């Protein structure tokens, strides 16, 4: 894996805000997750092949298969967990989400989508909290933030997910209520019905982010608290931009100026929450 993929993410991965001694472990976790996610998102592999490869990664991670066979990144993750004492549960939950991606491409409702995010996104925040000495308030606020970030990515990538993999990460009952089908995601512009579903979804993201303030104050690591505050600020900015723009006719991302403003405001918010 190259650092280029980490640099292209919406949110910082192992930024300078985090302790230098822990950044290598953060990148190891990222590379592990990205490797498994790339398997799940492959348009070339059949569902059975994806599951076979993901199950092999799990066996290597747990030490049940010694020959990495091209999966040195999994060995690195196993070694990192041993050094840091962080549980393998977070990695195993991610693998469960990616196996689900291999066979499931529709979600009945908001609760069904949130259930997926609890496997695909929540473990990331929990891993970071465990790596950085925990939180006095537990995982709750982190879970809400991570689910919000995942749903934002789903809205941002809704056209590409459908066009390349025929996946829809939008609540099916909302689509039914709006009277739209998945084929509308292949269009060049949002129909009024699809725009309504995206707005409902972004409203759900807003509710999740509203639960985020305790996260920054509860983390034991001040540096992780600052990084978290920046991520929350970026998430709110991206949510607002997606609400005003059409993700079908172009990929909606924050520009450099928007990222700089979010980073600055996030750092100040984080510092204030720690006072």
C-alpha positions in Angstrom: 0.0 0.0 0.0 1.2 3.5 -0.7 0.7 6.7 1.3 -1.2 8.1 -1.7 -4.4 6.4 -0.8 -4.3 7.7 2.8 -3.6 11.2 1.4 -6.7 11.0 -0.8 -9.2 10.2 2.0 -11.8 12.8 3.1 -10.4 12.7 6.6 -6.9 12.8 8.0 -5.1 9.5 8.5 -2.3 9.5 11.0 -1.8 13.3 10.8 0.8 15.3 12.7 -1.7 16.0 15.4 -1.3 12.4 16.6 1.7 11.2 18.7 4.6 10.3 16.5 5.2 7.0 18.3 1.6 5.8 17.4 1.4 7.0 13.8 3.0 3.8 12.4 0.4 1.7 14.1 -2.4 4.0 12.7 -1.0 3.5 9.2 -0.7 -0.2 9.7 -4.4 -0.4 10.7 -5.3 1.8 7.7 -3.4 -0.4 5.3 -5.0 -3.5 6.8 -8.5 -2.0 6.4 -7.8 -0.7 2.9 -6.4 -4.0 1.7 -9.4 -5.9 2.8 -11.8 -3.1 1.5 -10.1 -3.3 -1.9 -10.9 -7.0 -2.1 -14.6 -6.4 -1.1 -14.8 -3.5 -3.7 -13.2 -5.4 -6.6 -15.3 -5.5 -9.7 -13.2 -8.4 -11.0 -13.7 -10.9 -8.2 -16.8 -13.0 -7.7 -18.5 -12.9 -4.3 -17.2 -16.3 -3.3 -13.6 -15.4 -4.2 -13.9 -12.2 -2.1 -15.2 -14.2 0.9 -12.4 -16.8 0.5 -9.7 -14.1 0.5 -11.2 -12.2 3.4 -11.5 -15.4 5.5 -7.8 -16.1 4.7 -6.9 -12.7 6.0 -8.8 -13.4 9.2 -6.9 -16.7 9.6 -3.6 -15.0 9.1 -4.5 -12.2 11.5 -5.4 -14.8 14.2 -2.3 -16.8 13.6 -4.2 -19.8 12.3 -2.3 -19.6 8.9 1.4 -18.9 9.0 2.2 -18.3 5.3 1.2 -14.7 4.5 1.4 -15.4 0.8 1.4 -11.7 -0.3 -0.4 -10.5 2.8 2.5 -9.0 4.7 0.2 -6.1 5.7 -1.9 -8.6 7.7 1.2 -9.9 9.5 2.2 -6.3 10.2 -1.3 -5.7 11.7 -1.0 -8.8 13.9 2.4 -7.7 15.1 1.0 -4.2 15.8 -1.8 -5.6 17.9 0.7 -7.6 19.9 2.9 -4.6 20.6 0.1 -2.2 21.5 -2.2 -4.6 23.3 -5.2 -3.5 21.3 -7.8 -6.2 20.7 -8.2 -7.9 17.3 -12.0 -7.5 17.7 -12.0 -4.2 15.7 -10.1 -5.8 12.8 -12.5 -8.8 12.8 -15.5 -6.6 12.8 -14.2 -4.8 9.7 -13.6 -8.1 8.0 -17.2 -9.1 8.8 -18.4 -5.8 7.1 -16.3 -6.5 4.0 -17.7 -10.1 3.8 -21.2 -8.5 4.0 -20.3 -6.2 1.1 -19.5 -9.3 -1.0 -23.1 -10.5 -0.8 -25.3 -7.7 0.2 -26.0 -4.6 -2.0 -29.2 -3.2 -0.6 -30.4 -1.9 2.8 -34.0 -2.0 3.9 -34.1 1.1 6.0 -32.0 3.5 8.1 -31.6 1.0 10.9 -30.3 -1.7 8.5 -27.8 0.8 7.1 -26.7 1.8 10.6 -26.2 -1.9 11.4 -23.8 -2.2 8.5 -21.9 1.0 9.6 -21.5 -0.5 13.1 -19.2 -3.1 11.5 -17.7 -1.0 8.7 -17.0 2.3 10.6 -17.4 2.0 14.3 -14.4 -0.3 14.7 -12.1 2.4 13.3 -13.0 4.9 16.1 -12.8 2.2 18.8 -9.4 1.1 17.6 -8.1 4.7 17.7 -9.6 5.2 21.2 -8.0 2.0 22.5 -4.6 2.9 20.9 -4.7 6.3 22.6 -5.4 5.1 26.1 -9.2 5.2 26.0 -12.0 7.6 26.9 -13.6 8.4 30.2 -17.0 8.4 28.4 -16.7 5.1 26.5 -17.3 4.6 22.8 -20.7 6.2 22.4 -19.8 9.6 20.9 -17.1 8.0 18.7 -19.6 5.5 17.3 -21.9 8.3 16.3 -19.1 10.2 14.5 -17.8 7.1 12.7 -21.3 6.2 11.5 -21.8 9.7 10.3 -18.5 9.6 8.4 -19.4 6.4 6.7 -22.8 7.6 5.6 -21.2 10.8 4.2 -19.0 8.6 2.1 -22.0 6.6 0.9 -23.7 9.8 -0.2 -20.6 11.2 -1.8 -20.0 7.9 -3.7 -23.6 6.9 -4.3 -23.3 7.2 -8.1 -20.0 5.3 -8.4 -21.1 2.6 -6.0 -24.1 1.9 -8.2 -22.4 2.3 -11.6 -19.4 0.1 -10.8 -20.8 -2.5 -8.3 -24.6 -2.0 -8.4 -24.6 -1.3 -4.6 -27.0 1.1 -3.0 -26.1 2.4 0.5 -29.3 4.4 0.9 -32.4 3.3 3.0 -34.7 1.3 0.7 -37.9 2.4 2.4 -37.0 6.1 1.8 -36.4 5.3 -1.8 -39.8 3.6 -2.0 -41.4 6.6 -0.3 -39.8 9.0 -2.8 -41.0 6.7 -5.7 -37.5 6.1 -7.1 -35.5 3.1 -8.3 -31.8 2.4 -8.1 -31.4 3.2 -11.8 -31.7 6.9 -11.0 -28.2 6.7 -9.5 -26.9 6.0 -13.0 -28.2 9.3 -14.3 -26.1 12.4 -14.8 -28.2 14.5 -12.4 -30.3 13.9 -9.3 -34.0 13.6 -9.8 -36.2 15.5 -7.3 -37.0 12.1 -5.6 -33.4 11.1 -5.3 -32.5 14.6 -4.0 -35.1 14.1 -1.3 -33.6 10.7 -0.2 -30.1 12.2 -0.1 -31.4 15.1 2.0 -33.1 12.7 4.4 -29.9 10.8 4.7 -27.8 13.9 5.3 -30.3 14.9 8.0 -29.6 11.6 9.7 -25.9 12.5 9.4 -26.6 15.8 11.1 -28.3 14.0 14.0 -25.3 11.7 14.4 -22.9 14.6 14.4 -25.0 16.4 17.0 -24.0 13.6 19.4 -20.3 14.3 18.8 -19.4 17.1 21.3 -18.7 14.8 24.2 -16.1 12.9 22.2 -13.4 15.6 22.3 -13.7 16.3 26.0 -13.8 12.6 27.0 -10.7 11.3 25.3 -7.7 10.8 27.5 -5.3 11.7 24.7 -5.3 15.5 24.0 -3.7 14.9 20.6 -6.4 12.4 19.6 -9.0 14.9 20.9 -7.7 17.6 18.6 -7.6 15.2 15.6 -11.2 14.2 16.4 -12.3 17.8 16.6 -10.8 18.4 13.1 -12.5 15.4 11.7 -15.9 16.5 13.1 -15.4 20.0 11.6 -14.5 18.4 8.2 -17.6 16.2 8.4 -19.9 19.1 9.0 -18.4 21.0 6.2 -18.7 18.1 3.8 -22.3 17.4 4.9 -23.2 21.0 4.1 -21.5 20.9 0.7 -23.2 17.7 -0.2 -26.6 19.3 0.7 -25.9 22.0 -1.8 -24.4 20.1 -4.7 -25.3 17.1 -6.8 -23.0 14.0 -6.2 -24.2 12.4 -9.5 -22.7 15.0 -11.9 -19.4 15.4 -10.0 -17.5 14.0 -7.1 -18.1 16.4 -4.2 -15.0 17.0 -2.0 -13.8 19.9 0.1 -11.3 22.2 -1.5 -8.0 23.2 0.1 -9.4 26.4 1.5 -12.4 24.6 3.0 -10.1 21.9 4.5 -7.8 24.6 6.0 -10.8 26.4 7.5 -12.2 23.2 9.0 -8.8 22.2 10.4 -8.3 25.5 12.0 -11.8 25.7 13.5 -11.5 22.1 14.6 -8.3 22.7 16.5 -9.7 25.7 18.3 -12.9 23.8 19.1 -10.8 20.9 20.4 -8.6 23.2 22.6 -11.7 24.9 24.0 -13.3 21.5 24.9 -10.2 20.6 26.8 -10.1 23.7 29.0 
